[in-house]
Amino acid sequence: METLFVTDLDGTLLTKEGRVSVYSCEKINQLIEAGVNFTFATARSVVSARNAVRGLDLRIPAVLYNGGLIYDLSRREVLRAVLFRGEEKSDVYGVLRSFGLCPFVYTARPGEERLKWLSGEVSAGMERYLVRRQGEPRMDPVQTEGELLDDEVFYFRCIGSREALEPAWDALKYDPRFICLFHQEMYQSDFWLEISPHEANKASGVRFLKEYLGSARVVCFGDTANDSDMFDVCDEKYAVMNADAWLKEKATGVVGYCEEDGVAKWLQENALRMS
């Protein structure tokens, strides 16, 4: 495998509807069939990412939860999970609870992910999140805090207003053990606070895939802050036209807008000669 191509999803490959366009799907599938090694790195979960890229004939593992999981979509198997160690998960949970927050807790059992929360203790934003994901098999409401933290935890997420979440963000963001992201959800009005182990990032996920697949080099695509560390470890990195200005400055070059199939068009022109 000569070159591995990795793209961010939201704001990069996906349209504003959170899906891969018909054009991008067709062109990328043609390249995959021709032998191009293509995958994605996203903050999304397994189920959310699978829905977003429906129609793409992906054949190699992907980076999910900003590097928290490496997941083989075809075999439905977790290949690698970056877990909280020792007392870290209890420390995170204690801080969140001290600010009146009850998080979603994401765990990795052998071969699968689970999403846990305390039944009856969900914010309005969490409730909206759950309604959009009714019927997903990973859902696991529990009754006690012991059950909430008894598995191998790789990710916490709180959903709510800026005012509700910001104090917890301030308390956790400088702890060197963790990566903390605080932002407004792209397609909703809610804010998200996400906490992962420090080693869980797109850069480490891409490095794992490069070694796992035996790739000689990596080319990536992105649009915003959680793609920055991935840019740092790739041989070539391209920002979409709608990307943050500072990320464009880090990039090898700039491709078209996500709404205009910028990634797919660049791949169509360049991927085969680089594979």
C-alpha positions, 0 to 999 in steps of 0.5 A: 500500500503506497499512499493512504488517503484520509479525510475528515468528514463534517465540513470536509467530505460531507455536505451540510446535510451530513452526508456524502454527495452522490457525485463524491460517492460515485467518484471515490468508489471508482478510485477504491475499486481501482486500488486507492486506499481511502478512509476517514478520521472523524469525531463521530461514533461508529453508527453516526459515521456509518450513516454519514458515509452510506454508499461508500465502499470502504475497505480499510479501517477508520479513525473514530472519536477523534482517535479514540477508536480504530474501527473496521467497518466491514468486519464491525470490529474495534481494532484499537481503543485508547482507554482512560487509565487508573483513576482517570475516568473517576477523576473526569466523572467527579469533576463533571458531577461537581458541576451538575453534569451527568455525561454520556460514557462511551466504553469499549467491550471486546469487539464493540462500543457501548454508550452508557448514561444514568437513566433519568438523568439527561439534559434536554440536549442529551434527550435530543441526541437520544431521540435522533439515535433511537434503536441503535444497539449500542445504547445502554442506559444504566441505573447506578454510577457503578454500572456507568463506569464499570467497563473500559471507558474511552470517551465522555460527552456532555451536551447542553448550553454553553453556560451549563458546560463552560465551568467544567471545561475550564476545570478540565482543559488544562489537565495534561492527562486529557484532551478536552473539546468544547464547541457548538454541534455543527447541525444543532444549537447544543454545545458539546464538551468531550473528554478523551485520554491525551493519547486519543487524537487523529494524529495517533490514529493515522499513525496506527493506520499507516503502520497497520496497513503498511502504507509508505505515506499519508495524504489527509484532508480537513477543515478545522481545529480537530484536524490540526494534529493530523496535518502535523503527521501527514506527508501532504495535507489539504484544507477545503476552501471553507476551512479555518484560515489558520489551517489553510496556512498549515496545508500543502494546498487548498481544495474546493469547498465541501459543498462542491465535492472538493475532496473527491475532485482532488482525488479524482485528479491525483490519487491514482498516480500517487497510489 
